[in-house]
Amino acid sequence: MLRHLYVLILIKHIWSDVNMHSVNKHKKWWQKIIGDKMTLSGALSFFIMGLGQFRNRQIAKGLFFFGIQFIYVLFEIMTSSLVSEVIPGQPKAWGYGFFRKGLWGIYTLGESTGGRFRDNSTMLMIEGLIAIMLLLVYLFFWIYNIKDANNIHLRYLETGQRQTSKEFLDELFEKSFAYVIIGPALILLMLISIMPILFGLLIAFTNYDAYHLTPANLLDWVGFENFKKLFTYTRWKNTFIGVTLWTVSWATLATFTTFFGGLFLAIIVNNKYVAFKRFWRTILIIPWAIPGMISLLVFSNFFNQTYGPLNQMLGKSIPWLNEPMHARATLLIVNFWLGVPYFMMLMSGLLTSFDKTLYEAAKVDGATNTQIFWRITFPILFTQVLPLLVMSFAHNFNNFGAVFFLTNGGPRNINYEYAGHTDLLISWIYKMTVDFKMYNMASVMSFVIFLIIGTISVFNFSRTKAFKEEF
């Protein structure tokens, strides 16, 4: 009863054109959205989209907003049991409209009804996310519709002139053209890119594993239980720490070895005493031109302990891929082979673009070639390639192909949970999903990777000169 009275009082304030400062402090959010004063036009659009525009004599704009609300309401009705066929014995929730069922599904993840009717928790979660995103789009247009009707009427009270449709379109394209253009793309981005990311994140808060697979079983929300397991359970914690340390070490070493290797080759090839520069560049770029997967599969046979050509040539049985330290060193060597050509070509292009007068001035001052390199060439070069190094680090951090095709995460580590000695976080996630159906823990790890990579990337990008100059 008190809630109904509260709503009536709020409507009275809106309808009476009172100043929003007179509303209680807990309603100030409304003031920030709409403005200091609510008019009758804004109040009409509050209840039915477009009515305020009709009152302002903006028929086309009113039809546009009314059409949005009509489509949403019609879609909800058409997907409900009011229109669709009701199968005898089906759960009550199956007769809900799309938006109501979506919100119900993401909250409950389905109900055990028995018989031939069965809820699918993952599908309910996806439908719920889509429903929430579409409702957010609707909320945006609803708020904009109220604000527009309110502001247009306030402008009419001040100037005595009504804005025409042409004037509105001119103002819209002048001030908000970019938003109009990217609006449809943003909606598609929400459904195609953001929705799968949110779905993966939500899985981390469920019990979706090998013992709770859909649609045979319903999922349940478990809160932060999976995160707690990762950081408190001994085997999970040891595996996470071990794999994370190796992943960070691998990403750092793989990035800087290829960078300095490429820089060294670029300096050698660009030396004025080296002949046939184009020929050497062509030869050295071949490892990068060949698809990485093919090279990795060839190297996996080349380093085979039993019948690999390398061990046969050496006459020894070296466990290149079967012993932890050997396997990790082999990974770095092969990655060096694959990654150096890229940095060599990048460094060659940058070295040839440097201002030669800097070197001439340094030589006049008596600087040696070593001093010129470390005092002039390298600082300028490092500043220019630092954003690329950050991206290369992120790539190596998630370099699934190098591990999967060369070592497959091996050799096996009996102290780890579903991971081997050379597994990166990304390959560990792959094993947890494809091989062991531990979707909830894999989702937790994906979220952790996002935090690590996002934090490192933002920190490093924010310290680069390119980023500072842009902003």
N, C-alpha and C positions, 0 to 999 in steps of 0.2 A: 504493500500500500504506500509506504514512504517513497519507494522507488518511482511509482507512478506519479506521485505528487511532485517529485523532483523533476521529472520529465516535463510535466505541465508548466512548472515555473520557468524552466529553461526555454520552452517554446514561447511563453508569454514575453520573456525578455527579448527573444529574437524578433518576434512579431511587432513589438512596440518600438523598434528602431532605437533602442537604448545604446549608450556607449558601452563598449565591451570592457572598459575599465571597472564598471560597476559589478561585473560578474566575479564570483569567488576566485581566489587565487589558483585553485586547482583547475580552472577552466582557461588559464592563460595560453595553453597550447593552441586553443581555437583562435585566440586573438592573433597569435603569430602567423597563423595560416591565412585567415580571412582578412584581418585588418582591425582597425580600432572600432569600426562601427558596422553593425549588420543591418541591412536594409530588407524591405519586403521581398525584393527580387532575389536576394541571396537566400532568404528563408524558403521561398518557393522552390528554388533549385536544390535546397537541402533535402526535400522530401521526394521530388520528382525531377530528374535531370532535364534541363531545357526549359522548365516553366519560367524561370527567372528571365531567360533570354526572350521567351515569348512576350513577357510583360515589358521588356525593354525594346520590343518591336524588332528583334533580330531573329527573324523566322528561320533563315537557313542555319544559323548557328544553333538555335534551339532544336531544330530537327536533327542536327548532328548529335548533340548530347542525348536527346531523347532516344535516338536510334541505338546508341551504345547500350543504354539501360534496357531497352526493349529486347535487343539481341541476347543479352545476358539472361534476362528473365525467361525469354522464350526457350533458350537452350536448356535452362534448368528444368523447365516444365516438360520439354520434349524428351529429356533423358530420365524422367521420373515415371513412376507407375501410373501416373495420371494419363499417360499416352501409351507408353510401351506395354507389351504383354506381360502379365503377371503369371508366373508358373506356380501352380499349386504347391505349397509346402516350402517355397523359397524363403530365405531369411528376410526379415522386414527391411533391413538396411539395403538390400538389393533393389528396393523400390524407390530409394532416395534419388533425387536429381544429382547431376554430376558434381556440383560444388558441395552439396551437403554430404554426399557419399565420400567425396575426397577428403573433407575435413574429418569425417567420422573414421575413415580408414586409416589416416595417418596418426590419429589419436589412439585407436584401439588395435591396429594391425590385424583386424579381423576377429571373428568369433567362431568358436567351435560349435557348429550347428548339427553335425552328424548327418547321416544319410548320404544322398548323392550330391548334396550341395557342399561346396568347400571354398573357403576364402583363400586367396593367395596374398600373403602379407607383402611380398615385394611389389606386386602389381598395385596393391592398395597404397603403398608408400609412394610409388611413382605417380599414380593418379592424384594423390593428395598434394604432392609438390606442384604438379601442373595446375591444380585447382588454386592453390595459394598464390602462385605467380600470376595467374589470370585475374584473381581477385585483387592483387596489388595493382595491376594495370587499371582495373575498374576503379579502385580507390583513388588513383592518381587523377583519372578523368572526372570523378565525382567531386574531389576537392577543387580541381581547376574550374569545373563548371560553376561551383558556388562562388568561388573567388571572382571569376569573370563577371557573373551576373551582378554581384555586389559592387565591384569596382565601376562597371559601366553605368550603373544607376547613380553612384556617387558622383561620377564625372558629369552626368546629366544634371544633377542637382546644382553643381557648381557652375557649369557653362550654359545650361539650357539647350544643349545640342546632343542629339543621339548619334552614336557611331554607326555608320553604314557598314554593310558587309564588305564592300570594297576597301574602306578605310581599315577595317579589321584585318583583312588579308594583307594589305600593304604593311601594316604594323607588325603582323605576325612574321612575314618573310624578311622584314628588316631586322627585327630584334631576335627572332627565334628560328631563323632559317636552318641553322645547323642542327637544332634539336628536332625539327620536323623531318629532316633528311635521315638522321641516325635513329629516329624513333622506331621504325619498323625493324631495322637491323638489331636494335637493342632488345626488342621483344623476341626475335629469333635467337639472339645470343642467350637470353634467359632460358629458353626451352631446349636449345641444342647443346650449349656449353655449361651454363651455370647449374641447370637442373641435374645433369649427371654427377657433377661435383658434389652438390648437396646430397644427392642420393648416396654416394659413396661415403660421405661424412656421417650420415644418419645410420648407416650400417654399423658404424663403430659403437653405437649405443644400443645395439640389439644382441641377441644370442644366436646370430646367423652363423652356424658352423656345421660340421659334418653330422652332428646329432640333431640338428634342427634345420632341415632342408625344405624349402617350399617346392611345390604346393602340398607335399605330404604332411608337413607340420606347419603350425603357425609360429610366427616370431613373437618375441616379447621385448619390450624396452627394459634394458638392464642398467641404464644410467652410465656411470663412469666405471663400472665393474671391469670392463676390458682394459681401460687405461690403468686401473689399479693393478690388474694382473701383470701388465707389461713392466711395471716399475717395482712391484713387490714380490712376485713369485720368482724364486731363485733361478730356475732354468730360463724363464722368459727374460728376466733382467740380465742374466749373464749373456744370453744370446744377443739381446738388444745392444748392450754395451760393446761386446766384441765386434759385432757386425758394423756398428756405427763407427767405431774407431778405425776399422779397416777401410770403410767407405770413405771417410774423411781423408785418411792417409793416401788411399788410392787416388782420389780426385785431385789432391794437392800435387802428388808426385807425377801423375799422368799429365796434368796441365803444365807444370813447369819444366818437365823433361822435354816435352814436345816443343814448348816455347823456346827454350834455350838451344835445343837441337836445331830447330828451324832457323833461329837467329844465326847460329854458327855456320850452317850451310849457306845461308844467304850472304854472309860476309865473305865466305870463301869463293862462292860463285861470282860475286860482284867485284872481286879483287881485279885490279887493272892488269895483273900479270896472267890471269886465267884466260885461255883462248877457248873459242867455241862455247860461249856462255849459253846460247840457246840450246845447244845439244845437251849440255849438262842439266839445264833446267828441265828439259823434256824427259830425260832419263830419271831424274829424281822425283818427278811428279807422278810417275807411273803407279807407285803403291797407293796413292790417294785416288787415282782414276779408277782403279779396280774396285768393284763392290766389296765393302768390308766383310760381309758375310762369307764370300768366297775365300778371301784371304784367311779369315779365322778358321774356316773348316780345313783349309790346306795346312795351316800351322798346327792344328790339333792332331793331324796325322804325322806331320813333320817331327813333332816333339813326343810322339808316342814312345813310352818306355820299352815296349817289347819289340815292335817292328818298325819304329820310326827311322827314317833315313839318317837323322843326325846321330843317334846312338850307334847305328851300324857303321857309319863313317868313323866315329870315335872309338869304336870297339868296346864301348862301356854300356852299362845299364843305368843311366842317370834318370831318376824319377822326376822329370821335368814337370809333369802335371799330377803326380801322385804323392808328393810331399809338400806340406804347407808352404814353406819358405820358397822352395823351387817353383811351385805353382804361381805364387804371387809375383816373383821376379820375372817369370816367363810372361805373365800378363802385362807387366810394365814394358818388357822388351817388345812384344808384339804391338802394343799400343803406340810405342815410340815409332815403330816402323810405319804404322798407319797414319799417325798424326803429324809427324815432322814435315811432310811435304806441304801441308796446308799452311803451316806457319812460315815455311821457307818462302813460299810464293808471296805471302802477306808481307813479310819483312823485306823481300826484294823490292816490292812496289813502294814501300815507305822509304827505304834507303835511297832509292833513285830520285825521290821527290824532295829531299832535304836541300836547303839553301847552301850552295857551295861556298858562299862568302864567309860563313861561320868557320869552316875549316881553314880557309885561307887566313882569316884573322888570328885563329888559334896558332897556326904555324908561325906567323909573324911574331907572336908573343913567345915563341920557343916551346910550345907544347909538343909532346911526343904523340905517336899514333895511339898508344895505350891511353894516355891522358885524354886525347880527343874523343876516344870511344866512350870512356866511362864518365867524362864530364859533360859531353855535348850530345853524342849520338844516342847513348842508352837512355838518359833521362827523357829526352824528347820522344824517343821510340816507345818507351814504357808508358808514358802519359797517353799516347795515342791508342795503344792497344789494350789498355787496362779494362775498358768495357768488354772487349772481346775475350779477355782472360776470365772475366767474371762469368760470361756466357759459356766459355769452354769448361770452367770448373763445374757449372751446373750440369752441362752435358755429361761430363765424366762421372759426376755424382750419380747420375741415372743411366750410366752406360750399360744397359742390359745386354746388348748384343755381344760385347767383348767377353763378358763372363759366361753367358749362356752357350755360345758357339765354341768357345775355346776350352773351358774347364767344367761347364755346367755347375758351377759352384763348388766343385770338389777341390781337394779330397774331403771325405766325410769327417765331420767333427761330432764325436759321440756326446760331447757336453753341450751341444747346441740344440735348440728346438727348431727342427725343420730347416736347418741351414748348414752349409759347409764352410770350409776355411776361406774360400775365395768369394763367397756370396756377398754381394752388395745388398743394401737395403731393398733395392728394386727387384733384384732376383729372388730375395727372400720372400717378398710379397708375392711374386709369381708362383713360387712353390707352395705357399700357404693357400693360394686360391685354386690353382689348377690341380695340384697333386694331393692336397690334404683338405680342401674345402673349408679352410678356416677364414671365412670371409670377414668376420667381425674383427679379428686380429689384423688381417691384412689392411682393413680400412683404417684401423688405428695407426698402423705403420705409415700408410699413405698420408695421413694427417700430420704425423711427426716429420716426414720428409718435406712436406709443404712448409712447415714452420722453419725447419733448418735451412732449406734452400732459399725461402723467401727472406729470412732474416739476413743471411749472408749476402744475398744479391742486393737487397735494399741498402745494407750498410756500405758495401763496396761501391755501388753505383752512386750513392749520395756523396762519396768522397772523391769522385772523379771530377776533373775540370769540365768535361763535357756536360755532366749533369748540372754543375753549378752555373755554367754559362747559359744553359737552357732555361733554368728557373731563376 
